[in-house]
Amino acid sequence: MREAKSMFMPRKLLEEKLQNILKEDVEKGDVTTSLLIPPESVAEAEVIAKEDGVIAGLEEAEILAESLGLKVKRTVSDGEKIKKGKVLMKISGETRTILTVERTLLNIVSRMSGIATATRKLVEKAKKAGFKVRVACTRKVAPGLLYLDKKAVLIGGGDTHRLCLDDMILIKDNHIAVVGSIEKAVKTAKEKASFSKKVEVEVTRVEDAVKAVKAGADIIMFDNFKPEQVEKAVKKLKEMGFYGKVLLEASGGITANNFLEYASKGVNIVSLGELTDSVKALDISLEIRKIRMER
């Protein structure tokens, strides 16, 4: 099985994060299950893919299920490409618990798999076209799911970009508006920040990209540039001898449909909000296969 790139969080912390997601759904209990299912009922269930895709979130599903006393056996690994009908994992234990955790578990796997699938398609599209660019996400994630959304991008072969606000210095238009200029913003950041922090500047004009590079920025983000504007900016930086000395990112208004137009313009990174803010979840279901009563 293919071993996917992944992120790490101590199991107990991840358990707590996942259980908080479950608590939002459970509230004061699962009234339907408590009325219909006897406490002595024990079940075996399968989690099944109902369409092709790249799987992500099985580690989280396993940790959540096991934290509730269920037994889990994964039959595929996160990062694997699977076909419709593939059994992803088997779960056994109290029927009541399986039914109560079902939707939360499926939501996690479906969403993360949808993100991983969309990311993998773009990574493979760029590779096939011969473009050496990183496919990155943004911070446009579902509230409370930043870790899971970003991890799904990584499993799909993409780049997480900033994991959170303390990950990197990213000077945006509103920062510049308050500080007064790109030059002053970069100078202040470089003077005050740790040597370990890279400085990225969001620019909306070619001339601003030049200002940011001259000021000492490590990364330039072409924000909402049209492909021809990116091409013009890259050409200008080449003429001035800066190309290859800073990382160049295209972001804003980029979709799967126009992705290659941007990837072909000489940038190092193409970031897309749609990987996480408008993801199509992969269709996955949980089916009860066996039931028995324990006394």
C-alpha positions, 0 to 999 in steps of 0.5 A: 500500500502507498504510504502518504505524506502526513501530519502528526498530532499526539493521539490524545490531542487528536482524540480530543479534537475528534470527540469535540466534533462528535459532541456537536452532533450527539448533544444530549444523546442519540434518541433514535438509537436509544429507542430502537437498539437494545444495549446488548446488540453488537454489530460488524460494519463496513465503510465503503467507497461509493465512487473512485477517489483518493482516500484520506481521514481513515487514521482519524476515523480509526482513532475516533472509533477506538476512543469509543471502545470500537474495534477497527481494521483498515483495509486501505491506507490514507493516500491510496487511490481506490475504486467504487465499491472498495471496503475501506475499513471494518468496524465492530462493537456496540451497535449503539456506538457504531450508529451514533458515531456513523455520520461524524466518522463518514463526514470526516472521511468523505470531506478529507477524501474529497480534498485529497482527490481534488488535490491529487488531480491537480498535482498529476495534471501539473506533472503530466504537463511538465510544470514543476509547481507546488499545488497549495491550499489556503486558509479558507478552511471549514471553521474547526477543521483546519488541521483535517483540511490541511492534512487532506491536502498533504495526503493528496500530494499538495502543500499545506501553505501556512498551517496557522497565523504563526507559521509565516509572516504574510504581509497582505494589502490591509497590513500595507495599508496600515503600515504605509508602504511595502518597503516599511512593512518588509523592513519592520518584519525582517528587523523584528521577526525571528530568523526562522520566519520567512516573509511573504508579500501579497502584491496586486501590481507588477511594480509592487512585486519589484518593490517587495523583492528589493525590500528583502521578501522571501516569497511574492504572492501575485494576488488575483493576477490574470495569467498574462499579468503573472507572465509580465511580472515573471519576465520583469523579475528575470530582467532584473536578475531576481528570478530564482532568488525568491519564491513566486506564488500565484493565488486568487481566482484560480480554479481547476479549470484555469490552473494550468494557465497559471502553472505555465507562467514560471511560478513556484506555487499555485494556491487554490482556495477551492481545494478546501472552501468548496470541496466536493466530498467523496461519497462514502457509506457505512453498512451494518453487516452482522448483528448479534446479542450479547448478554 
